[in-house]
Amino acid sequence: MKRTAENKLKVVAVRIDPQIEQRLRLLAEVTGRKQSFFLQQMIESGIGAMENTWLPQDVLSQVRSGTLQPRQQASDATSDLFGDLYTDHTN
């Protein structure tokens, strides 16, 4: 698919464990692909499971039907979206 202004890929920064970064780097080096390729593949293959787990059913239905309206980011929202979630679920 040719990228246009409407479907241009977005940049997202994440923090990852050093061992995961090393494994990701190895994948990239051995295959000759970029780390971002593998990250995109992982996100695309796993986002459905995350949506099923974390989204309320009415929101999930809107996501799947393509009717979800864009949300405005709150000015006090944290840039580390999963900081609290990750901490809460690792105990």
N, C-alpha and C positions, 0 to 999 in steps of 0.2 A: 504494500500500500504506500502510495506517495504521500509524504507528510505535507500538510498545509497549515496555515495559521490556526485553523480550528482543531486539528488533531495532532498538533505538535507535542512531542514527548515532553514531560515535565521532569525537573530535577528534584530529587528527594534525598536528604542526607540522613544517614542512620549510623548509630554506634553499634559495633559488633565486637564480640569476643575475639581476642587475638588468634585463638585456634581456628575459629571460623574464617577469619580473614586469611590465614595461612592456607586453609583448604581451598578457599575461593581463588586465591592467587595461583595455587598449583593447577587448578582446573584451567585457568586462563593461560598459563604458561604452556602446559602440555598440549592444549587444543589449539592454541593460536587465536582464541577468541578473547574478547574483552570481558573483564569482571562484570561490567554492567549488563552484558548479554545474559550471563548466568543469573544475576540478581533479578532481571526482568522475568526470566523463565520461572524462577522460584516463586516470585510474586504472583504471576499469572496462574500458575498451577495451584497455588495455595490460598488465594484470596477468597475463593468460594467457601472453603471450610471456615475461615476466620469470620466471614459474614454470617454464616449459619450459626456460629457460636456466639457472636457478640451483638448482632443487630436484632432489634425487636422485629417480630414477624411482619408488621405493617410496613416498616421501612425496607425490610428485605424484599417484600413483594414489589415495592416501587423500584428498587434497584434492578431487580430481575426483569421487570416489564419496561424499564427505560423511562419511567415517568417521574423519577425522583428529581425534585427541583434543586438547583445549586444552592448550597448553604453558605451563609455569610460567616466568615471566621470571626469569632469573638475577639475583641481587642485584648482581653486578658488571657486568652488561650495560650497554653504552653507550647513551645516548639517541639518538645520531646513528647510526642503523642502517647507513647507506650511506657514512659518512665514509671508511672504509678501502677499500671496494669501488670507490667513485668514483675515488679517488686511484690505485688499482692499475690501473684500466682506461683511464686517460687518458694514459698514458705512451706 
